[in-house]
Amino acid sequence: MSGWKDLLFYIDNHKPALPERTNEGPKIVPEWEERPVKGDMDQVHDLIKVIKALKEMNVTGASIMYSWIARRIQPLQKRDRLGFEYLDLKTHIDWLQIG
């Protein structure tokens, strides 16, 4: 169907576009080895409090995955399989480690 962009409100990806997804791991940068400064630690402590609260509410990897599929976020992402094809915890998911 050519010319569909003229019929809809469509915006091309603006520059700089995100790089294409690859199966490679992240490229390690020296900043990852730096110790956090005191100001950053305040945020770390706040995040730890949030994580503890979520654990107390029994939030798990499975409940997050269910929410992700139920809210139809999965179709918005470039994936090699559809949401219903994630059959069990052994199904390979690159970016999520359930455990």
N, C-alpha and C positions, 0 to 999 in steps of 0.2 A: 504494500500500500504506500505508494510514493506520495509525498506532499502532506503527510499526516501532521508534520510539525506546524504547518500553517493553520491547521484547524484547532490546535490546542495551544494552551499557554505553555511554552517549552523554553527552558533555559539550558544552554550547553554547559558543560563543566567549565568553570572559570579557571584561569591560570593562577598559580601553578596547580595542575591536576595531581591527584594522588597517584603514586606509582601503581602499576599492575600488581596484583597479588601473586606471590610465588610460593613454592613449597619450601623455600630456604628458611633457615632460622634467622633471628635478628643479627645484625652486624654489631658486634660488641664495641662500645665506645668507652674511653677512659673515665668519663664522668660517672659511670655506673659503680666504679670502685671507690669514689670519694665518700668520705664520712659526711653525714648531714650536719648542717650548722644548727645552732640552738633554735633559731626561729622556725626552721623546718620541722624540728622535733615536736613543736606544739601541734602541728597538723598531724603528725604521726600518732601522737597520743589521742587526738580526737578521733582519728580513723580507727584506732584499736578499740575505743569505747563503742563506736558504731558496730564494729564486727562482733564484739561481745554481746551487744543488744540483739543483733540479728541471730546469733547462735542461741540465745535464750528464747527467741521466738521460733526456734526450730527451722530456720531458713537453711535449706540444703542446696547442693548443686542440682539435684533433681527438681526441686521446687522452682528454682530459677529457670531451668530448662523448660519446664512446663509453661511458665509464664511467658517465656520467649516465644514458644510455639503458639500458645493460646492467643497471645496478643498480635500474632501475625507479623512479628518483627523479622522472622527468618526469611520471608520472601523479599525483603528489602536488601538483603545482603547477597553478594555474588557467591554462590555455593555450587559444589559439584553434585549435590543430591538434594532432594526436596525434604522438607521437615518430616513428612510421614515416613521417610525411608530410614530415619534414625530409630531402629527397632529396639535396641536395648543398650545397656551401659557398655557393652563390648564393641559397639559400632564405632568405627574410627572417626574421631572429631579432632581436627588439627589443633584448634585453638582452645579447647576446653579439656581440662583434666578432672574427671569426676573421681572422687575417692574419699 
